[in-house]
Amino acid sequence: MFFGGDMTVKKDYTVSMKNAEASVRMEGYAATPKMRQQCKQVLSGKTTTAECLKLFTAAKATGS
């Protein structure tokens, strides 16, 4: 039984992260620590996929 208080549930994004990394590899890229962090931010709702893709394509175009 739960009798009040704050109950915070931390979501486990392990499967989602593994799927995202597999997708990146299928496109011929390697997942970097920065990409993993960006993916976590999208999954947690802190940013959007569109924003991350803008950053990714800009970095790819400049070679960084």
Protein Blocks (a to p, Z undefined) as FASTA:
>chain_A
ZZejjddddddfklmmmmmmmmmmmnopacdfklmmmmmmmmnopacfklmmmmmmmmmm
noZZ
